[in-house]
Amino acid sequence: MFLGTHTPKLDDKGRLFLPAKYREEVAGGVVLTKGQERCVFVYTAEGFAEKARQVEDSALPARVSRDYTRQLFGSASDEMPDRQGRVTVPLALRSYAGLDRDCVVVGANTRLEIWDAQAWATYESEHEQAFADFAEQVPGVLG
């Protein structure tokens, strides 16, 4: 399970330190791909294989499934963290997510998400009320 919020910097070569606490979990490689709201999703290799199974087993209409799989798999890049725990974010994904220097890495249960720091701040402020509302709509689940 990936948790927490971390604030690494993207270096000039497009590399980013993944949180040290997950270094062992990601040592076997990661898959980076487009995420919703213009962030980059980071899965372990096993996590991405599970995501692929979920997509394959979904009951989505054929057109929706094709559109989604083209985006998810077409933008995916398997990467191996270096000895220092840095992973290269491909240029296409950096451009998609607007990643420049200041980034935020968010733990999102089964994946990490890489956000531009300003985009994350905006997202958080815009969705705070929805987070509170959801907790009230689902008693006993959240909060």
N, C-alpha and C positions, 0 to 999 in steps of 0.2 A: 504494500500500500504506500503510495506517495503522498506526503503531507507537507504543509508549510509553504512559506513564501520566501524566496531567496532573490538577491539582487546582484547577479554577476554582470560583468562588462564583456561586451563582444570585442575581441581584439581585431587588429588590422587585417588578419588573415581569415576572419569570419569564424573564429573559434570561441567557444564559450565553456566556462567551467560548469559542469553539472554539480549539484550539491554533493559535498563530500560524503554525507551520510548515506548516499545511494551508490557510491562508487563501486562497491562489490556487486550490487544488483545489476548495474549496467556494464560491468566489465566485459561481458560476453558480446556486447554490441547493442546498438539501439537502432530503431527505425524512426526517422523524422518524416512528417508529412503535414499537409495542410490541415489546420484545425478550423473550427467555426470561429466567427468574429475576428478573423485575421490574426490568429496566433499559430504557432507551430506545435503540433502534438509530438511528444517523444514517448515511444513505447519501447519496452524491452523486446528482444526478438520473439520471446514466447508470448508476450502480451499482444504483439502485432499479429502473430499467427492466430491467437484467440479472436482478435477483432475480425480477421479475415473469415474465420469460421462463422462468427455471428452474422456477418454480412451475407455470406453464402446461404445461411439457414433462415434468413429473414423472409417475411412474407410480403416484401415490398413489390409493388407493380414493376414489371420488367423495365420500363423506361426509367423509373426512379432509381432502380437498382443499378442500371447501366451508367446513369449520370453520376451517381454517388461513387461507384467503384472506379470510374475513370478519374475522378478528382482525387480520391483517397490513394489509390495505387499508382496513378500516373505521376503524382507529386512526391511519392515516397522515395526515401534514400536511406539505405542501410549504412551506418557509420560505426566506426570503432573508436571509442575514447582512447586518447593517447595516455602515456604513463602518468601524466599529471592530472588526468581526469577531464581533459578538454575534449569537446566534440566539435567537429566542423559543421556549421549550418550552411548548406548549399546556398549559393547566390539567389537562386529562384525562390527559395523559401524565405530568405532574408528580405527580398523585395516584397513578396506576398504579405509578410507580417510587418513590414516597415521597420525592421530591426536595423539599428544603426550602432549605437554604443551602449546606452543604458538599457538593460533588459531586466525583466522579472521572470523568474522560473517559479511556477505555481504547481504544487502537488495537487493532482486531481484524481485521487484514488488509484486507478489502474494505469495512469499515465502522468507524465509531466507536461506542462504547457509553457512555451516560451513566448513572452509578450514584450513588445516595446513598452518601456516603463511608463510613458505618458498615456499610451493606449490602455494599459492596465489600470492606471489611476482613474481614467475616465470611465472605464467599464465598471469598476468597483463602485464609484459614486452613483452611476446610473442604475445599478442593480441592487443597491442596498435595501431599498424598500421592497422589491420583489422577494428578496431573501427573507425578510421579516414576514411578509404576507404569506409566503409558502409555509413557513413554520407554523403559522396560526391555522392554516387550512388543513394541515395534516397532523392532528393532535396525537401526541405520543410518539411520533416518528422523529420529529426534530424539536430542538429547543429544550 
